[in-house]
Amino acid sequence: MKKILIADDEHAICQAFAQMISLEGHEPLIVSNGQQALQLIEQQQPDAIFMDIQMPGLDGLETLRQLRQQQSAIPVVIMTAYGSMQTALQAVKLEAFDYLGKPVELDKARQLMRQMLDSTRPAASPDPLPVTTQGSELVGQSAPMQELFKLMGLLSSNDLTTLITGESGVGKELVARGIHHNGQNSQHPFVAVNCAAIPAELLESELFGHEKGAFSGADGQRIGRFEAAGCGTMFLDEIAEMPTRLQSKLLRVLQEHSFERIGSSSPLPMQARIIAATNRQPPQEVAAGRLREDLYHRLNVITLCVPPLRERREDIPLLAQHFLQRACQVLNKSQISLDDAALQKLQSAAWPGNVRELEHVIHRSVLLARGNIIHADALQFSEHSESASSDNTPWKNLQQSARAALQQAISEQTPPPSGGLFHALVQQVETALIEEALAACHGNQACAARLLGLHRSTLRNKLPDQKSTDSS
């Protein structure tokens, strides 16, 4: 029998955990604040801990920090209903076993408890990396964002090459900045280059620099972005837009960790961490010949998928408030708020431009506001954003295809397939949806399940085989 500590000031949560732990054959230990937790840990030496962040007195993160300073390697799962990028990063850097958002799924908690009891955790460093407030513009408490913050925390403690994917406007550069500013080399530069914004003939010089006289117009030596980044982070945005000739040169840089200025034969060390991003689907770009396959695999050591705003609508009120405060500050206006109808309108919009579009809508509304309340009719969306929410063209096309198949079967008096025409059509659509979702998520079942709105086990049961990965 193992001892499992629950530190939470919510009685209902403690009782639910206690019942789950007892049914698993272990002994639950319950406290309501951090100070009690530290005292009980010293007395009882529990085998695993579930700890809330928001507790009276000593909060969960400070309790975990003190526990790690004592060189304790007890695995700890941090729980919170008010998750943010900074709390997730701090929890990971303090060697938390995992980070759970509330309301907690007891099945997930049971799984984590078993993993903690099976694990052997090395002693943590008494001096974890500080979490900075820089690069903290990412806002969100939804499950997809909590997963993203967790991965960012893991990446901030190393220099692995990273690929960030996501639609335009989701905040890919903010993710890159968050990793950099909370990483080991945060004191070094963060250098960003938009490969789509610089003409192809200038991009090579921009990246690698050039010597005087290297080409017509090269009147002096120029330091490139790779050299300027030093030991910091080099962020290559819209990497799929880079000319294929330069992709080959970049691949060589990644392989040999050195580069040369144009017109020079003297290699310079490439010490920067590389984070690349694209708003396209890399496998499709590779298939179309726009992205070198070898470069894609070299960049794709770790991939972070930033969810579109429509897949995390529960974050819209939080984001809207964040942008309202910032707009009021920039425009030197007194505090302005949204009425319920305006907030509902924001949550029902299509947001093809994602978080960037939401920010622009809020900023424009604050600029034009004539009072301290923004009403629904004062929100001005782009035509594409409004029409997309009501058009539902893909679903109309799907309905039309199903009708056409049914009408053809009736007119030709085709014998119904085994199980009936309805089940045959549903099976075809279901298979196609799962295949497309897995392709969009590069085979990641957890990502595909979120995209389809299915539980991961439901998706797994529907798969024809188990070749796809199930990592998160």
N, C-alpha and C positions, 0 to 999 in steps of 0.2 A: 504493500500500500504506500502510495506517494502522498506528500503534502502539497496542496495547491493553494496559494494565497490569492485572494481577491481583495483588491484595495479600491473601493468605490463608495461614495457617499449616497448612492441611490439604493434604497433597501430592496426594491423589486429586482434590480439587476443582480444584487448579491444572492438573493434567494434562488433566482433562476440558475445562476452559476453553481451554487452549492448543490442543488438537486442534480444538475448535469454531472458534476464531479463525483458525487456519491454514487450515482448509477454506474459510473465508470470504475467503481471500486476503490476510489481514492478519498483522502480526507480533506475537506475544504476548510480553510482558515480565512476568516472575514475581518477586515478592518475598514474604517471609514475615512482615514486620512493618511498622509505620507509619514508623519511622525510615528503613528502607531505601526505602520508598515515596517519602518526601519527597526523598531524595537522588537517586533515579532520575528523579523528575519534573523536578528541576532540570537533570539531565544530558540526558535524552532527550526531554522535552516530549511525553508521550504524548497521543493524540487523545481517549482515553476511558479510564475507570478503573472496574474492579469491585473493591470493597474490603469485606472482612469487618470486623465490629465487634470481635469477640473475638480479639485478637492479642496476643502477648507484648510487653511494653514499651508503646509508644505504640499505643493502640487506634484503631479506625477512625474514630470520631467526632472524637477529638482531632486525628487526622491531617487530617481534612476541615476542621476549624476552622482549623488552621494554614495549610492550603492556601488557604482563603478569605481569611484575613488577609493573604496575599501577593497578593491581588487576582487569583488564578488563576481563570479561568472554565472550566477543563476539566470536562466533565460527568462526574459520579461516581454510580455505583449502589452503594448500601450494602446489604450482605448480612448476615443474622444468623439463627442458629437459636434465639435467645433474645429474640424481639421483645417489646416492650412499648409501651404508649401513649407513654411518655416518650422512648424511643429513636426511635420513628417521628416524633414531633413535632420532636425535635431534628434529625434527619436532614433533614426538610423545611425547617426554618428555616435550616439551613446550606446550603441550595440544592442538596441532593442531587437528581440527575435522577430517581431512583426509589429504592424501598426494597423489597428482596426477602427473603422468608423462606426458610430452608433446610428441606428439601433443595430446591435451585434446579432448576427445569425449564430445561433447556438451550435448548429452543425459545423460551421466554420471554426468556432471556438473549440469544439471537441477535437476537430482535426488538428488544430494548432497545439492543443494540449498534448496530444499523442506525439506530435513531432518534437515538442520541447522535451518531453520525457525521454525520447529516444536520442536526443542530441547530446553532444559534448561540446560546450562552448569554451573557446580559449579566454583567458583573462583579458579584460578590456584595458585599454590605455587610460591612465588616470588623467591624462590631459587631452581630451578629444578636441578635434578641430572646432573653432568657434563658428557659430552660425551667424552670418551677417544679414543685415537688412537690405543689402543691395540685391538687385535682381529679383525683388520680391513682388513684382507686379502681377504674377500669376495668382488668380483668385478662384477658389472653388472648394466646395465641400462634398461634391458628388462622388460616388464610388469610382467612376473612371478617373477623376482627377486625383483621388487619394492613391490609386494604383500608380499613376504617373509620378506623383510626389515621392512615393516610396522608391521607385526605380531611380529617380533623380538623386535621392539620398545615397543609394548604393553606388551610383556612378561618380559622385562627388569625391569619393575616397580613393579614386584611381584615375589613370589617364587613358583609359580605353577609347579607341576610335568609336565614334557614335554617329548613327544616322537617325535623324528626326523626320518623320513623315506626318503629313496632315494637310488639310485644305488651306487655302489662302485665308489669313486672318485669324487662325486659331491660336497663334502665339508661339510659333516654333523658335523664334529668336529669344523670346523670354525664357523658354525652357533651357536653351543653350546658356544664356547669361546666368540663370539660376544654378546650373551645374558648375559653371566657372567660379562664380562669386562665393560658392560654398565649398570649393575644392582646395586641394593642397597648394595650388599655384595661383591663388586668387590675388596675390600682390603683383602678379605680372599682368601684361596687357590682355584684354579681350579685343580681338581684331575681327571685324565682320566685313565680308565681301559678298555683295549680291551679284552672282554670276550672270544673271539675266539683265542687269542694269548697266553693265559696262560693255561697250562695243568689243566684239571678238578680237579685233586687231590691237586693242589696248589692254585686254585682260591679262595677257602673258606678262607684260611689263609691270602691270599693277600687282600681280602676285609675286613675281620673282625679282623684280627690279632690273636695272640695266646699267652697263658701263657707258662712259662718255664715248660717243662715236659708234655705238653698237648698231645704230640705224639712222636713217635720215631724221634729223630733228632731235637726236639724243645729244643735247648740248652739255650735259653733265651727268655725273653718276646719280642714280636713283635707288633708294632703298625700297625694296618690295614689301608687301604685306607679311609674307612668311618671316622675313628678317625682322620686321617691326614687332611681330608677335613674341619673339624671343622664346621664353619658357612658359608663355601663357597659353591662350586658347585661340585657335584659328577657326572661325566660323564661316563655312562656305555655304551660303544660302542659294537655293535653286540650283543645286549641283547638276541636275539633269539638263540645264540650259547651257552648260559649259561646252564649247566646241570639242569634238572628239579628239582633235590633235592635242589640245591641252589636257584632256582626260588622260591620255597616254603619258604625258609628262608628270601629271599629278600622281599617277600610279607609281611611277619610278621614285618620286619623292617619298611616298608612303613606304615603299619597299626598302629604300636605301637610307632613309632619314637624312637626306642631304639634297641640296639643290645648287644651281649656279645662276648667277645673274646673266641676263642676255649679254652676249659679247665677252663673257669671261669663261675661263676653263678651270677656275679655282672653286672647288666645292665648299659650300657653307653648311654647317650643321642645321638640321631641321629639328628643333627641340619642342615645338609647340604641340599641344594636343589638338587633334582634328575633330571637329564636329561639323557634319554636313547636314543639309536639310533639303527637302523637296516637297512640292505640293502635288506631285504626280505619283503614280503607282510605279515604283522602280522595276518590278518584273515586266510590266508592259513597255516601259521605256527601253529595257534591255532587248525585248523581243522586236521592237521597232527599230533597233539599231541606233537609238539616240543616246544610250548610256552603255558604256563598255561593261560587259559582264564581269571581267576581272576586277575592274574598279569598284563595281557594286559590291562584290564579295569582300573586297578589301575594306570598304567603308562600313559594311554591314556586320561589324563585330557585335554591336548591341544596337537594336532598333527601338526607338520610342515612338509610339503612335499617339499623337495629340488628338483627342476627340473633338469633332465639330460641335458647335454650340447646340444644335438641335438634339444631340445625344446626351446633353447634360442641362436640360432646361431648368432643373431645380437650382442651378447656380445663377440663373438670370437675375433674381432679386438682389443677390449679393454683389454681382458684377455691376448692376445698375446703380446701386448705392455707392459703390467704389468710384464709378465714373462721374456720378453726380457731385460727390465731394471734390474730386479733382477739377471738374469743370468750374465749379463755383470758386475755387481757389484761383484758377488761372484767369477767369473772367472777372475776378474781384466782386462777386455777388454774394449776398447773404444766402444762408442755407435754403435750398429748394428741395422739395420732395415730390414723389409721384403719387397720384391718387390710385385707388384700387383698380379702376377701369384701365388706366394707363399701364399699370403693372401687368394686368391680364393680357393686354394687347401685346406687350413686349414678349410675354411667355408663349403666345400663340403664333408669333411671326415665324417665317421660314428661315431667316438669317443665312442666306447664301454667302454673305461676307463675314459670317461668324463674329467673333468677339470684337474685331476691328470695326465692323459695321455697327454693332451695338454701341460702341464708344462714340462713333460719329453721330449716331441718332441722339444720344443723350447730350452730347456737347452742343449740337445744333438746337435742341429743345431748351437747354439752359440759356443759350445766347438769346433766343427769341422770347423767353418767358417774361410775362408782364406782372407776375405775382410770385408768390412763394410755393405755388402748387402747379404741377404740370398735369394737365388733363389728357385723356386719350386722344382727343382730336388735335392736340398740339404736336403729337408725335408724327414726324414725317419720314416715311420709309421710301426706299428706292422702289421703282415700279417692279423690278425683278423680285425683290423681297416680298412684296405684297402679293404678286400674282403667283409666286411659287407656292405660297401657303394654300391657295385655293384651286390651283390648276390640277395638281396631282397627275400630271401627264403619264408617268410610268405606270401608275395604277390603272389609268384609263386604258392604256395600251394592253396591259395584262388582262383586263376584263374583256376587251375586244378580241384578243387571241383565244381566250377560253370560249367565248360565244361562237367564234368562227369554227373552232374545232367541234363544238357540239352540233352546230348547224350542218357541217359537212358530214358528220357521222349519221345524222338523221336523214339527210337527203340521199346519201349513198346506201342507207340501210345497213351500215357496217355493224357486224356483230360486236356487242360490247366486250371489252377486254375482261380478263379474269378479275373479279372483284368489283366490276362495274366501271362505267366511264368516269364517274365522279372521283373515285379513288385513284384511277389512273392519271387524271389531270392533276389532282392534288399532289400525287407522288412526283410527277414530272416537275411541277413548279417548286416543290419542296427541295428536290435534289439540286435543281439549278440555283436556287437561292443559297443553299449551303455551300455549293461549289464556288459561287461568286464571293460569298462572305469570307471563305477561307483564303481565296486568292487575294482579296483585298487586304487581308490580315497576314499574308505571307505564311499561311498554314497554322497560325496561332489560334487554337480552339477557344481560349478564354476571350480573346479579342472578338472572334467571330460570333460567339454567343452573345456578347454585349451588343454587337451591331444588329443582330437579329432579334434581340429582346428575349432570348431563351436562357434557361438555366444551363450551365455548362454540362451537367449530366444528361439533360434532355438532348442537347446537341450531340453529345458523344454517342448516345443510343441510336441516333438517326444516321450516323456515319456508316458508309458501306465497309470501311476498313479503319484501321487505327494508324495510318501512316502519318497523319498530321500531328504537329506538336501540340502539347497542352500546357505550354508555359504561360506565365503571366508576368 
